Amino acid sequence: MKKAFHAVLSVIAVLLTMPSILSAAVVADKVVAVVGSEVVFKSELDSRELMARMQYPELKGDNSLRRTILDNIIDQKIILTKAKIDSVSIDENAVTSMAADRFRQLSGRFTSKEDMERRLGRSVDAIRRDLADELRGQQMIETLKRKKFSSVTIGYGEVMAFYRSNQASMPDLPEEVSVSQILKFPGVNSASKADALKKIQEIQKKQESGFLSFEELARRFSMDPGSAPLGGDLGFVQRGELVKPFEDAVYALKDGQVSGIVETRYGYHIIQRLGREGSSIHVRHILVAFERSGSDEGEAAAFLDAIRSKVLSGKVDFAMMAKNYSDDPVSASLGGQVLASGTSGKYLDPSMLRPQLRDIVNALRTPGDISRPTKIIPPKGDPFFGIFRLNDRIMPHVLDPEKDYPLLEQLALDRKKQELFDAWVKGLHKEVYIRRSDL
């Protein structure tokens, strides 16, 4: 039952978060449903089904998926209508930031801006708008849901009744670890800096001449593998998401302006600010990265090894060293604490880490253990060195109603809210004209 419960939630999440932009590339040839004054086209249903099956292979044999998707599109339109009537407000800055993240993820599937526009049948600007509209709708639904059911509570008796009903299918909780880190990028020698500076100055002259557009220069010369194929486009960013010299330069520009040469630990940049929405800024850049020598790497490793020795001897505190010396601004502000991706949770599933980091963490057996300095090679970007401290380790186990009561309580509360939400949506169906075509 537990697996079925999660499967239903997963499908609902897919349907409510599936971007509709692919439907724009297909001619709408048939109306499959009418919801009030709005219609649902076959092209939208086709693209959502295709994306669902691409992302979730286990749905391949699900013959009812198409009907489920249509039902959820109808529900979504009904709920959005209700949200607009109730004047639900959302955080536009959050929508902008999420849309930028979603665009970066989506753009990674294409070889270039032109490839994206050709395959999706939309301009990049239109794709950005579609993503923002889709996410805005999701946020309105979630905000309405929280507003309507935020006061719902659950008692101990209800939680335990939920546990007894689902005891046989309670999940096996995976191993979890709490880890802190201190990261250092190798230094750069003067010869490497001089070489990079010469290259960026040559690019700057080309940009100032106007012979090639900023976008074309980024494609040809930028050494940022993530943004170069997109003409240097980094999407919308907010304060705290970029290294400080880059951030300071971006926020000092006006829309359309191009910066001078900006130095960060990654290399030299030329930056163009494209626009602003709320506190988010749309930016692109050209990067000439520093070449780092083996001797520079040795200095970074030795520096971290000295910190490790002092912490283990009790002379200094790991958290304080992370705040003062780590090159990762996010974890440094938390005393080195590594958070689970996209959450504020302090515990990670080690199986979800990249193989190199997983091996390092698995070798730390006792809380307080600190790894030796290790060169980390990320999928993108420059290598760096790190030391990692094990704060705590929780071994795999079946959910225990006493030890894991907070998690059990949340599962039971989520189930209760979902049942109330489903009943509420069912009631809304009686207030709106709905017509479905045969599939």
N, C-alpha and C positions, 0 to 999 in steps of 0.2 A: 504493500500500500504506500509505503514511504517513497519508493522509487516512482510509482505512478503519480504520486502527489507532486514530486519534483519535475517529472516529465511534463505534466500539464502546465506548471508554472514556466518551464523553459519555453514551451511552445508559445504561450501567451507573451512572454518577453520578446521572443523573436518577432512576433506579429506586430507588436506595438512599437518596436524599435527599428523595423526594417525600413531603410531609406527608400523613398518612392521614386528616386531620380531615374532609375532604369526605365520606368514606365514611359518617361518622356521620349525615349528613343524608339518607341513602338507606336504605330498608329493605333488609336483607340477604335476598334472595329465593332464593338458591341457593348451595350449597356447590360451589366449582369445584375445590378441592383439599384434601386432608388431609395434614398433615405431622406425623407422630408423633401427639401428642394435640391439636394445634392445627388449626384449619380456616381456609381462605381463602374469603371470601364474594365473590360476584359483584359486590356493591356496591363493595367495596374495589378490585377489579380495574377496574371501570368508571371509578371516580373517578381512579385513577392513570393510566389510559389517556387520559382527558379532559384532565387536567392536563398530561400529556406533550405531547399534540397542541396544546394552547393555547400552551405555552411554546416548543415547537419545531415551527414550521409545516412545516419540511422533512420531518417524519415523516408528513405527511398521507397520502401514498400508500404507506406502509409497511404492507403487509398482515400482516406477521409481528410487528408491534409488540406486539399483545395477547399472543401466545405468549411473546415475550421478557420482557414485564413479569411474567407469571405465573411463568416460570422464575426470575426474579430475586427475586420475593417468596418462593418456596420456598427458594431459596438463603439468603435473609436469615434466614428462620425457623430453618433448620438451623444456620447459623453462630451465631445468638444463643443457641440451645440449648447449643452447644459452649462459647460464651463464659461462660455461667452455670455450666456444669459446672466449667470451669477457674477459677472465681472471679475473673474479670477485673474489676479496679477501674478506675473512671474519675474524672475531676475533676468533681464535681457543680457546683462554682462555674462552670466553663466551660460546662456544659450549661445552667445557669440563664441565663448571659449570652447564649449563642447563641439560646436559646428566646425571650428578650426581644427580641433583634434580629429573629428570624424573625416574631415577633408584630407588631412595628412594621411590617415589610414587608407582612405579610398585611393588617393593619388599614387600610393605605393604599388598599386596593382597595374599601373600603366607605365609605359616607357617614356612618355613625354606628355606635355600639355595637349599637343595636337592629337596624340593617340587617345587621350581621355575624352576630348571633345568629339572626336570622330565616333568612338564606340558608344558614347552615351547620347550623342545627338544633341548636346547642349554646350553652351559656352561655359568656361570656368566660372564666370560671375553668376550665371544662372544656376549652376550646380551648387555653388555656395549658398545661394538664396533658397534653393530647394531643401538643402540640408538644414538650414536654419529654421525654415518653416516646419519641417518634420519634427525637429527637436523642440521647437516652441510648442507644438501640439502635444508632444509627450509630456513636457513640463507642466502644461496646463492640466492635463489629465491627472498627473501625479499630485499636483498641488490641490486640485479639487478633491482627490481621494483622501489626502492627508487632512484637509480642512473638514471633510465630512465625517471621517472616522478617527480623528486624532484623540478624541475623548474616550474611545473604546479601551476598556481595561480587561484584565483577565485575572481571576482569582486562583489561589493555589489548588482548589478543588478541580477547577476546569483544566488546569495544566496537567494535573495528575490523571484526570479522566482521558485527556488527549494522549498521554503517555501509555496508559493501559490499553487504549484502543489501537495504538500503533506500535506497541512494545516489540512485536516480532519483527518489525521492519525499521526499527530505529537505526540510524546510520552508524557505520563505523567511522569514528573521527580519526582523521589522519594524524601522523606525527606533526607537531608544530614546534617551531623554534623562535626565540626572540634573540635578535642579533643586532649588534652595533658595529659601526665601521669608521675607519679614518682612511681617506683616499688622498693620494698625492699624484699629480701629473709631473712627469720628469721636467727638469728645467731645460732651457734652450740656450745653446752657446751663441756667441756674438756672430759667428760666421753664418749660422743658420738664420738668424734674425736678419742679417744684412741681405742674404739671398732672397728671403721672402719679401722683404721691403722693396727690393728692386723690382720683383715681379708684380706686386700690387701697384707700384707707382706706374708701371707700364700700362696696366689695366686702367688705372685712373685717367691717364692721358687719352686712352681710347674712348672712355666714357665721356670725358669733357669735350672731345672733338665732335661727338654726336654721330659719328660714322656708323656705330652699332648701338642698338638699344641696350639698356641696362639688362633687360631680360635675356637678350642674345649673348651678351658678355658673360652673364652668369652661367648660361648653358655651356659656353665654350671653355671658360677658364676657372670657374669656381671649383674648389676642392672639397666642398660639402656634398657628399654623395646623396644625401637625402633631399636637398632642395635644388641642386644644380639642374636636374632634368625638368624641374618646374620653373625654370628661369629665376632661381634663387628665392622663390616664394616660401616664406615660413608661416603663412597664415596669420591669424590674429593671436597676439600674445598679450600677457598682462605683466605687471610688475611682479618680480620674484621668480619669473619663469626663465629668465636669461641671466647670463653672467653680468656683473654690474657694469663694466665699461661699455658693453654693448647696449645694455638697457639705458644707461645714462645718455648715450648718443642718440638712441631712438627717440626718447622722450624730449630731447632738445630740438628735434627737427619739426618742421611743419609739414603738412600733407604735401606730397610730391617732391619734397626736398631730398637731396642726396648728401650724405655725410662726407667728411674727409676720411682719411685713413684712420681706422680705429684698431687698437691692439687689445687682444684678449689672450688668455692662456692657450687658445687654440691656434692663433695666428693673427694675420691682418685682415680686416674687413673693410668693404665699402658698403654702406647701408642706405637703402631708400625707404622712406616712410610713405605708404600708399594711402592710408586713411585711418579714421578712428571711429569706433562705435562704443560709446560709454567709456569705460576705463581700459578697453582693449584697443590695441594698435595693430594695423595690418602692415607687415614689413617684409622686405626681401633683402638679400645680401649677396655679396661675392666674397668668398674666403680664399686666401692663400695660406695654407697650413704650414706650421713650422716643421722642419725635419728635426727629429730628435735623435741624438747619438747615444751609443751604449754607455758612455761615461756619465751622461746626464741621468740615465736610468739608475746607475749605481748610486748616485747621490740621493735620489728619491727613496730607494730601498734602504739605504743606511739611515736616513732621517727617520723613517718609520720604525726601523729596528731599534733605534735609540729610545723612541717613545714607548715601544713595547716593553723593553727592559725596565724602564722607569715605572711603568704601570704595574708590572708583575712584582717589582720590589716594594711596591707600596709608596713610592716617592711622589707620584702624581696620580690624578684621577683620570680615567679614560674619557669620561664625558667632557671634562674640561679641555683635555687635549684635542678632542674632536671639534669642540666649539672654536678653539683658537687656531687649529692648523689644517683641518680637513678641507679639501678642495671641492667637496660636494656641499653646496649651500643649504640644501634641504635637510639632509641628515645632520649636518653640523649644527644647525639651529636647534636640533632636538638632542644634542649631546651625542651624536653618532647613531641614534636609534634608527633602524631601518623599518619602515612601515610597509604593510601589505599594499600591493599596487591598488591605487584608486580608493583606499580606505584610510582610516586613522588607526587601524588595528596594529598592535605591536607584535603579533604572532604570524609567522609565515609557514606555509607548507613547503618544506625543503624540496619536495619532488617537483615543484613548480619553478625552481631556480634553474638558471642555465647550468649545464654540466660542470663547468669549472668552479662556479661558486658553490654548487651543491657538494662537490667533493671537499671543498675547504670547510664548509659548515659541518658536514658529516664527520670530519676528523676531530672536531671539537666535542669532547664527550662530557666534560664537567663545567657547570656554570663558572665563569671567570676565566676559562681558557681563552687565549688569544693566539691567533694564527701568526705564523711568521710572514714577513712582507712577501707578497706574491704579485707578479705582473699579471694584470687582468686585460684580456683582449676582448673588447666588446664587439658585437656584430657590426656596429657602425662607430666611427669616431676613433680618436687616438687611444692607444693603450695607456694604462695608468697602473699605479701600485696601490695595494690596500692591505690593511690589517683588520681582522674581524674578531670580535669578542662575542662569545656565547653568553647570553644573559640567562636563558632558561630553555629547557627542552621538555616537552610533554610527549610521552610515547603514545603510539596508536592505541585506541580503546573504543569499545562500544559506548555510545552515549549513556552516561550514568545520571539518573534523575537527581541525585544529590550533588555530585561534583560538578556536573554540567548543567545545573538548574537554570542559569541565565539563558543559555542557548535553547534549552527545552522550552522555557517560558516564551522566548521570542518566536520559536516555531509554532507554538500553540496560538499565540496572539496573531501571528501572520495568517494562520488558517482561519481564525475567527473573523478577522477583518476581510479576508478574501470572500468568505461566505456571505458576509453582510454586503460587500460590494457587488457580488454577483446578483444577489436578490434585488439590490437597488437598480442595477442596470436592467434587469428583467422587467422591473416596474416601468422604467423609462420607455421600453419598447411599446407600451400601451399608449404612450402620448405622442408617438411619431409615426407618420405613414411610412411603411416599409414594404417594398415589393422586390422579390428575388426572381431572377430568370433561371431557367434550367441550366445546369452546368454540364 
